[in-house]
Amino acid sequence: MRMTVELFDNIINTSQDCVFWKDKDRRFLGVNQAFLDFYGFDSADVLIGKTDEDMGWHSDPEPYKQDELRVLAGESTYKVQGKCMIRGEERDIIASKRPLYENDRIVGLVGSFVDITDVLRRQNKSDGSQVMYSIDSLRSYPFFDNILDEISLDEILDPLTGILSRNYALKFVRSLIASGTPFSFTMLDLDNFKTINDTYGHSAGDAVLMNVAAGLAGYMDGFGLAGRFGGDELLLVNLRDTGLDANNSFLKTMFESRKVLRRNISFDGSSIFVTGTLGCASYPQDTDDFDELFGLIDKMLYLGKRRGRNTFTVYDKNEHKDVEIKKLTRRNMFESMRELKECSEQYRTPQEGMKAIMPLICEMLQISDLYYVTKKGRLKAVLDETFDEDASDIANTVTSELYYETVNDTLPRRSPKFHASLEKHHLGSVLVVRISFRNEIDGYLVCAVTRGHRIWQENEYALLYYLANVISGSARLTSNK
């Protein structure tokens, strides 16, 4: 049999090792499918012509550079242990490399590596890792039944959470598409996970990930599998519920059960209320292509984040076919504030300015109106001039410059009048910033939405705080009425 380019491509793309080849300047010339899956790339175009340093894969790239220079000088390396960064997580790998010759001259190098992070972590049980799937439970799925005689369970599962690793979760999805098996595909992003790590430490973050992963595996037992995509992003492959209505029902039930999300997770004497944002689409109803399917759940995840997180969004062709991520993320905080400032400066009074910039504010904060409390304790709306409610006890709760509440807790006890006014209009989650004038409290800006579990973000705090300062620095919005 004569080796052809097509045959060569077929061979390396069926390899489970990540294979790559580079030119004499250490720039990538090509990689196989396992390599693309490992890093989450759609194609090799993102790295062709670049070096490892260009891609930022090593915290200290010099040892890896010297290793490749030795290979380009004629040496070969075999199973050298090292580390690489993937989606912000450092992974352990073993790599082998050898020179590429053409007419007896070295023109580049070829290499391969495997991820051994799972193996190393399993060897040290002090990491507190868990196992959520057994060999027998995975054998009920044809893809895993075909490979489990040759591959260990440790290689298939994520070492921390015990659900499917990124590599095998994506391979499982591809196998379902190849066999024409209908399923729904969901990505879950834990809300404010960085804050959990920064506030309570990485051990708390690990505890949250393990707890949520265990909840997902148990909740989907018998009809689907959960996997870890990377960091705090998890994947759900549901073979029972497909299509718009079925997915909405499944995710709504999961959210309302509070067995996975919207619940307190306790560890080491502390407790964290954990929520997540999900994006979902179905094969083959929404698309029959893997890349397009992944793109759809990514867009739905972004839409959920735009809506305030702690929610799920299922792809609906009629509603979402024209959604583009670049439009969802087109404005950064600096641009938002500059645009608000330029617009508000065109008007003589805060009332006129606020009404003029309300379309921008509503878009940025994903709200329908903005509220404020006057110095006399009346709750008013910027757009709806008929809105007038009692908020005279707001100061009992808002005792600092910033207050927010996503779970009905302190507000009914400390500020029953303010709470009753919000409830009257079905406003469930609030973000409040004090307005001060000459070191005296002059009122409050209130961002409130009907969703009772919206998760407010730091950029939203900053935006509302900026608006409060703009108002306090001009003729006052809240001093009368």
C-alpha positions, 0 to 999 in steps of 0.5 A: 500500500502506497502512503498518500496524503489522504491515508496519512491524514486518516492515520493521524486523525484516528490517533488518540495522542495529540500530534503536531509538526513544526518547521525549523523555526518551531512554527506550527505547520499542522496538527491532528484532530485530537490536538484540536479537541484538546485545546478546543480549536475548530481548525488549525488556522489559529496556530499555523505559523505560530510558536508555543510562546505565541500561543502562551501555553507555558508559564515558563516557555524557555525549557520547552524552547530549548528542548525543541532546539535540541531536537532540531539539532538532531536529537530525539526525545521520548516521554518527557514530562511537562506542563501546558495551559489550557483554558486557564488550567495547568495540565500535566503532559508527556511529550515525544519529539523527533526531527523531520528530514528532507534530503538528509537535512532537518527541516522541522520536527514532529511530536505527540503528547498525552494528557496525564493529569488524571493519572497523576491526580488519581495516584494521590488520593489526598486531592479528594477526587470523586468518581461519578461513573462506573465502567458498568454505567458507561457501558450502556452507551455504545461509544464507551462500550466500544472503548472501555476494553482498551482505555482505563476509566481514569482516562475517561473521567475528569480527575476532580469532579469524576464526570466525563473529561473534556476530551471524552465528553466531546468525543461522546457528542461526536459519536452521537452525531455520527450515529444519528442519535438525537440528543440535547447539548447544554453548557453550564457556567457557574456564576461568579466562580472567580469570586468564590475562589478569591473569597473562600480559596480554591479548595472551596471552588473545588468543593463547589465544582465537585458538589454541582458535578455530583448533582448533575450526574445524579439528576441525569442518571439513566438518560444522560451524562455530564462532563467538565469542559474546563474550569467552571464550565460543565457539559450536559448530554441529554438523550431523553429530552430534545427539542425546544419544549422538552429542553425548556421543561427539563431545565425548568424542573432542574432549576426549580428542584434546587438539587443541583443549582440555586442552593447552599453548598456547605464546606468547612463551616461556610456556606455558598449559594450557588447558581449557574447559567446554561445554554442549550440546543438539540441535534438534529432539530437545530443543526446536524453539525458539531461545530454549529451545535457547539456555537449555538449553545455558546450563543445561548450561554452568552444570552443568559449572561446578558439577561443577568445569569442564574437562568437557562436559554434554549435555542429557538430558531425563530427567536435566535437565528440572527444572534451574534456573540460579537453583538452581545459583547460589543461594548466594554465598561469604559465605552459604556460610561463614556457614551453615557457621559457624552449623552447626558451632558447635552441636557440641562437637568438630570431628569432630561438627561436620564430620560435621554440615556435610558435606552442605553441604560436599559440595554446595558443593564437589561432592564425595562426601567430605572427607579430612584428613591427621593429624599422624602422616601418616594420610589419613582421610575424614570420612564413611567411617570405614574409610578409612585410608591412608598420606600421611606424605610429603605435606609434600614436595609441600605446601610452602605453605598451599595446594596444588592439582593438576589434571594429574598432575605433581609429586605422584608424584615428591615424594610417592609414598606420598600419590599411591599412596593417592589412586590406590588410590581413583581420586582424581585431582584434589586441593586441599590446605590446611594446618591450623596450630595455634600456628604449627605444622603440625597436618595437612591438609584434602584435597579430592579427586575422581575426575575427573582434570582438575577445575579448582579455583576461587578460591571453593573455595580460600577455602572449604577455607581457611576450614574449616581455620581453623575446625578450627585454632581449636577442639579439633583434628581431626588431632592423633591417630590 
